[in-house]
Amino acid sequence: MARGEAQQTKVHYKGKDEDFIVFVDDAKIAKEWKTDKSIPLAQVVSAFKIFVTHKQGAQGTMDGASNATLDNEFGTHIEDEVIKQILEKGTLQESEFAERQGPKNDSMGSRAGH
């Protein structure tokens, strides 16, 4: 993998009052989990953390979802249950970040021309 290059996979769920995001490790495993619930949730999600974007869609500023927000939308604030609902009802989104461009070492130490 080149310097700065990364792939990010998330599941976006548009709720009544908020947009919710959960990050997953691998899109393929997330799709398999929808049909095979025997796959442990820990192998699907990157972290057991639910984010809200304050109605700004999948690209908005992400903050941690409060228990009250989760209760209002999903009827529970138990993260495992909420994550399962987001994975089942949300849309999977993959994005890649391009390799960073520019000089790798400006100073070049003692090899720099004076």
Backbone hydrogen bonds in HBPLUS format (Angstrom, degrees):
<---DONOR---> <-ACCEPTOR-->    atom                        ^
c    i                          cat <-CA-CA->   ^        H-A-AA   ^      H-
h    n   atom  resd res      DA  || num        DHA   H-A  angle D-A-AA Bond
n    s   type  num  typ     dist DA aas  dist angle  dist       angle   num
A0005-GLU N   A0002-ALA O   3.11 MM   3  5.42 164.7  2.13 125.5 128.6     1
A0100-ARG N   A0003-ARG O   3.21 MM  97  6.32 161.7  2.25 153.4 158.9     2
A0097-PHE N   A0006-ALA O   2.79 MM  91  5.30 169.6  1.80 165.1 166.7     3
A0008-GLN N   A0095-SER O   2.80 MM  87  5.34 172.0  1.80 167.6 170.1     4
A0095-SER N   A0008-GLN O   2.87 MM  87  5.34 150.0  1.96 154.8 163.6     5
A0024-VAL N   A0009-THR O   2.98 MM  15  5.62 164.0  2.01 137.4 142.7     6
A0010-LYS N   A0093-GLN O   2.90 MM  83  5.36 165.2  1.92 155.4 159.9     7
A0093-GLN N   A0010-LYS O   2.74 MM  83  5.36 161.4  1.77 171.1 172.7     8
A0011-VAL N   A0022-VAL O   2.77 MM  11  5.31 158.4  1.82 155.8 163.4     9
A0022-VAL N   A0011-VAL O   3.08 MM  11  5.31 148.1  2.18 142.3 151.9    10
A0012-HIS N   A0091-THR O   2.86 MM  79  5.25 163.2  1.89 150.4 149.0    11
A0091-THR N   A0012-HIS O   2.78 MM  79  5.25 159.3  1.82 149.5 149.4    12
A0013-TYR N   A0020-PHE O   2.84 MM   7  5.05 163.3  1.86 150.2 153.9    13
A0020-PHE N   A0013-TYR O   2.78 MM   7  5.05 172.2  1.79 154.5 156.8    14
A0015-GLY N   A0018-GLU O   2.78 MM   3  5.21 143.4  1.92 154.7 165.7    15
A0053-THR N   A0019-ASP O   3.03 MM  34  5.51 145.6  2.15 143.8 150.6    16
A0021-ILE N   A0051-PHE O   2.82 MM  30  4.99 153.9  1.89 139.3 143.8    17
A0051-PHE N   A0021-ILE O   2.94 MM  30  4.99 176.0  1.95 154.4 155.1    18
A0046-SER N   A0023-PHE O   2.88 MM  23  5.53 170.1  1.89 127.5 130.7    19
A0025-ASP N   A0044-VAL O   2.92 MM  19  5.91 156.6  1.97 148.1 155.3    20
A0030-ALA N   A0026-ASP O   3.05 MM   4  6.31 156.6  2.11 149.5 156.7    21
A0031-LYS N   A0027-ALA O   2.96 MM   4  6.21 153.5  2.03 150.3 156.6    22
A0032-GLU N   A0028-LYS O   2.98 MM   4  6.25 155.0  2.04 145.8 153.2    23
A0033-TRP N   A0029-ILE O   2.84 MM   4  6.03 151.6  1.92 148.2 155.7    24
A0035-THR N   A0032-GLU O   3.07 MM   3  5.58 138.7  2.25 110.4 120.4    25
A0036-ASP N   A0032-GLU O   2.83 MM   4  5.94 138.4  2.00 147.6 160.9    26
A0039-ILE N   A0036-ASP O   3.29 MM   3  6.24 174.5  2.29 124.6 126.1    27
A0043-GLN N   A0040-PRO O   2.95 MM   3  5.55 152.2  2.03 115.7 123.5    28
A0044-VAL N   A0041-LEU O   2.97 MM   3  5.14 151.0  2.06 105.5 114.8    29
A0045-VAL N   A0041-LEU O   3.10 MM   4  6.35 166.8  2.12 175.2 171.3    30
A0065-ALA N   A0050-ILE O   2.92 MM  15  5.73 162.2  1.95 152.2 148.3    31
A0052-VAL N   A0063-ASP O   2.75 MM  11  5.43 158.5  1.80 158.6 166.2    32
A0063-ASP N   A0052-VAL O   2.99 MM  11  5.43 160.2  2.03 153.2 159.5    33
A0056-GLN N   A0053-THR O   3.11 MM   3  5.38 135.5  2.31 104.6 116.9    34
A0070-LEU N   A0066-SER O   3.05 MM   4  6.37 161.4  2.09 152.9 157.8    35
A0071-ASP N   A0067-ASN O   2.84 MM   4  6.04 159.8  1.88 151.5 157.4    36
A0072-ASN N   A0068-ALA O   2.96 MM   4  6.13 159.7  2.00 148.4 153.3    37
A0073-GLU N   A0069-THR O   3.13 MM   4  6.32 155.0  2.19 146.1 152.1    38
A0074-PHE N   A0070-LEU O   2.79 MM   4  5.65 166.0  1.81 156.2 160.7    39
A0075-GLY N   A0071-ASP O   2.91 MM   4  4.46 138.6  2.09 118.4 125.7    40
A0081-GLU N   A0078-ILE O   3.07 MM   3  5.60 116.7  2.49 112.2 125.9    41
A0082-VAL N   A0078-ILE O   3.06 MM   4  6.32 161.9  2.10 156.8 162.6    42
A0083-ILE N   A0079-GLU O   2.83 MM   4  5.91 167.2  1.84 156.5 160.1    43
A0084-LYS N   A0080-ASP O   3.06 MM   4  6.24 156.1  2.12 144.1 150.4    44
A0085-GLN N   A0081-GLU O   3.14 MM   4  6.43 155.8  2.20 143.7 149.5    45
A0086-ILE N   A0082-VAL O   2.93 MM   4  6.25 159.5  1.97 154.1 160.0    46
A0087-LEU N   A0083-ILE O   2.88 MM   4  6.08 163.2  1.91 154.1 158.5    47
A0088-GLU N   A0084-LYS O   2.97 MM   4  6.13 154.2  2.04 146.2 153.3    48
A0089-LYS N   A0085-GLN O   2.91 MM   4  5.98 164.7  1.93 153.4 157.2    49
A0090-GLY N   A0086-ILE O   2.74 MM   4  5.10 141.5  1.89 140.1 147.6    50
A0111-ARG N   A0108-MET O   3.08 MM   3  5.61 149.5  2.18 144.3 142.2    51
